[in-house]
Amino acid sequence: MANDTNILAIDVGSSCIKLGWFPAAGACASDKPASLPIAATPLATPAEVFRVDHRDRLAEQWTAAVDACLSELPSSEEMECIVASVHRGVAEKLLTRLQLRPWRRLASLRAADLALTVRVAEPEKVGIDRLLSVFAINQLRRPESPAVAIDIGTATTVDLVGADGAFEGGAIVAGPTLTLSALHAGTASLPQLDAQVLASPPPVVGKSTIEAMASGAYWGAVGAIRELTKQLARQCATPPQVFLTGGGADGFAPLVGLGDQPARHLPHLVLSGIRLAADRLVVI
């Protein structure tokens, strides 16, 4: 993997945009301490990560927030910017904004840019975030070992990686915060709760409506992920390794592994996948 160029990886998700800065070898990692790389693997991790929420915000608001993030990074003239998106409308507005800057290279990532076999009925319809997680996991899993990729965000995906590294498909369920929003939107009396109620495991036995909603969203997610992981593992000849990522994944790793093996938590797996794919892209 080339490491002589500053790379800005941008992951445009369903509700937020994540920007991950991967400095060139020997580059100063700013005043903040750089994240340590994953030990003994070729998978890079970002030195800086910024999150910008775009859901329920005007484009002028979230694009201004992106500009503020970019102001904390090296000049665009010193960086390549690589964008991957599952939200077409937001991505189009973002790319229009990014094209105003003099990047060394600005590229939009496609599934075809990944050296990845996709064994599903309609490969072109798979979210690129799911594919990027598998693409990155293939740098980490044991040779000829299957894996399960869990991504907890607005939606939670639980996907199977074949022993040969192929994306085999999987399951998509509502993420914990989306469950809370759906309970509020679909009922007359249940309140809208902030995601902060899920920051740590809530009591299983809720003593109030809020506690009961938090319990259902959190422990319901744990139960669904555990069962899906177990069912995917039954499709494998050998036990799969389990990897966990996503903005809502903090605190879940000890609870959603396989058997007595907790999931390996990699907070920025999609951004690392974008960095890994950077050298395969064409200029736009």
N, C-alpha and C positions, 0 to 999 in steps of 0.2 A: 504494500500500500504506500503510495507516495505520501511524504510528510513534509515536503518543502514548500507548501503553500498554505496560507490561511484559508480555511474553509468555513463558511457560514451555512449550516444546515438548517432549513426551515421546514417544520412539520405543520401543515394546516389541517387541523382536526375539525370535528363537528361543532365544537364550541369554543376552541381556543387555538392560538398560534403559538408554537414553541420555536424559539431560535436557539441554536446551539453553536457556539464558537469553538472550532478546533484549530488552535494556533499551529503555525508551521514549526518544525523542529527548531528549538533554540529561541523561539519567539517569547517575548515577555508576556506573561499571562495576566497583565494588568495589576491593579492594587489588591485584587481579591485572590486568595489562594486557589490554584488550579485543582480540580478534582483529580484524585489519583487514578491512573489507568487500572483497568482490571488486570490483576496479576497474571503474568505468564500467558497472555493471549494476544493475538494480533488485532483485537477489537479496540479501537480508540473510543475514549469517552470525552465529552465536551468539557473544556475548561470553564466556560461560562454558559449558563442557560437562563433564558428569559421567557416568561409566559405572558401572553396578551390575550385576554378574553375578547371574543368578537360577538358572541351570541347576545342578542337583545341590545346591541350597541350600534350607533350610527357608524358608517364607514369612516367618516371624518374623525371619529373618536378613536377607533382602534388603529387606523393608519397613523395617527399622531402618536399613539403609544408605541407602535413599531418604530417610528422615527426616533423616539426617545431612547429606545433600546439600542438602536444602531449608533447613536451618538456616544455610547459608552464603549464602542469597539473600535478597532483600527479603521483607518480610511478604507472605503470600498475599493479604492484603486489597488489596495494591497490584498484583496480577498476575492475568492470565488464564492458565489452564492448559489446554492442548490436547493430547489423547492420541491417538496412532495406534498400532495394534497388529496383529501377525500371530500373537500367542499369546493366545488367548481366556482361558484359565484364569488366567494371570498378570495380564492386563489387568483382569479382574473383581476380583481381590484388590487390585490397585493402586488402582482407582477407588474401591473401598470405603474404602481408607485415605485417599485424597485428599479424599473427601467430608467428612471430619472437619474440614477446614480451610475458613476463610471466604474462598474465592477471589472475585475480582470476577466471574469466569465460569469454570466448569468444563465442558469439552465433549469429546465423543468423536468423532473424525473418521471419516467414512465415505467410500467411493469417490464417492457421489453428491454430496458437497460439493466435488468437484474439477471444474473446467471442463475436462474432458478426454474426448476420444473414445477409446473402448477397442474395438479391432477384433479381438476373440477370440471363440471359441465360447461361453464362459461368463464374461462380464466380472465377475460378482459373486464369482468364485472367485480372481481375481488378487490376490496379496498387496498390501496398500495401500502397503507400502514401495516396491515396484516402480513403482506409479503415482505416488507422491510424487516419486521421482527424476525421472521423465519430466515431471511437472508443473513442477518446478523448472528442469529443463533447457530447457524451452520459453521461459524468461526469458533464456536465455543463448545458444542456438544462433542461427546466422545465419538471417534470414528465408528461408523456403522451402527450407531445407537439412535433410536427414535427419540423424539422429544415432544413435549406439549408446551405451546406458547400461550400464555395468558396475558391479556392486556385489559386492565381495568380503567375505563374512562367513562365518557358519556354512555357509550355501549361497552359491554364486556365481551371480548372474544376469547374463545378457548379453541385453539387450533392444533392439529396434529402435523408433526414433521416426520416424514418417513425416514427409515434407516439410511436411505440414500440421499437425504436432504431435501426431498420434494415436499412442496406444500400440498397436503392431502385434503384440506378443508377442515371444517369444524363446526362450531356453534356460536351464535350471537344472541346475547340476552341483554336486557336493560342493565346499565350500570347502577350502582347504589344511589347516586344523586338523581339519575333519571327516574328511578323508582319513586323517590320522594316527590319529584315534580309531578309525576303521573297521578300519584295519590291525591295531591292537591287539586290538579286540573280536573280529575274525574269524579270528584266528590263535592258535596255541598258544604261540608263542615271541617274537613281536614286542612290544617294550615300549610303554608309554604315554608319549608325548613331550609336553613342554610346548611351547606355541606359540612360546616364545622361540627355538626352533631355526629358526624361519622369519623372525626379525626382520631378517635380511639374507640376500642370496642365498647359499645353501649351495654347496659345490663340486658340480659336476655328477657327478664320479666320486667316489662315497662310498667311503671307506676303512674304514668300520665299518658295522654294522647301522644305528646311529642316523643316521650321515651319509647312508647310502643311502636311508633312509626320508624324511629331510628333503629330499634331492635329488628323489625321486619326487614328493613332495607339492608342493614349490615349483615345480620346472620343469615338472611335469605340469600344474599350474594355468596357468602361463604359456602352454604349448603349446595347451591347450584354449581359453583365452580368445582367443589370437591367431587360431586357426582359426575359432572361432565368429564373431569380429568380421569376419574376411575373408568368411565365407559370408553374413553379414547384409548386408555392404556390396554383395555381388553382387545383392541384391534392390533396390538403389537406382539411380535414374537418374544421380545425382551422388554423389561420394564423401561419406560421412557424417562428421560430427564425432564424436569419441570422448570420452566423459566417464567418469570413474572415481571411485567412492566406496566406503565400507564400512570397517568396523573392521580388516579385514585387508589394506587396499589400500596401506598405506605401502610405498614402495619398488618397487611394481609399475608405476607410471605410465610410466617410460621403456621398459618391456618389452612393454606390451600395447596399443600404439596401432595405427594402420593405416598400413602402409608405413613411411615414415620420419617420420611424424607421431606423436609420443607422445600418450598420452591426457592430457586435462586433469584433474588430480586435485583434487577438491572433497571434503574429508574429511567434511563434515556436510551432504551434499546432502538427505538425508531430513528432517533437522531444519529446514533452510531451506524445504523444501517444506511442512512443517507450518505454519511461520510465514507463508508466502505464502497458505495456505488459511484462516488464522485468521478472517478477516472474513466467511467464508461459513458459519460454523457456527451451530448452534442451542444454546441452553442446555439442559443436562440436570439 
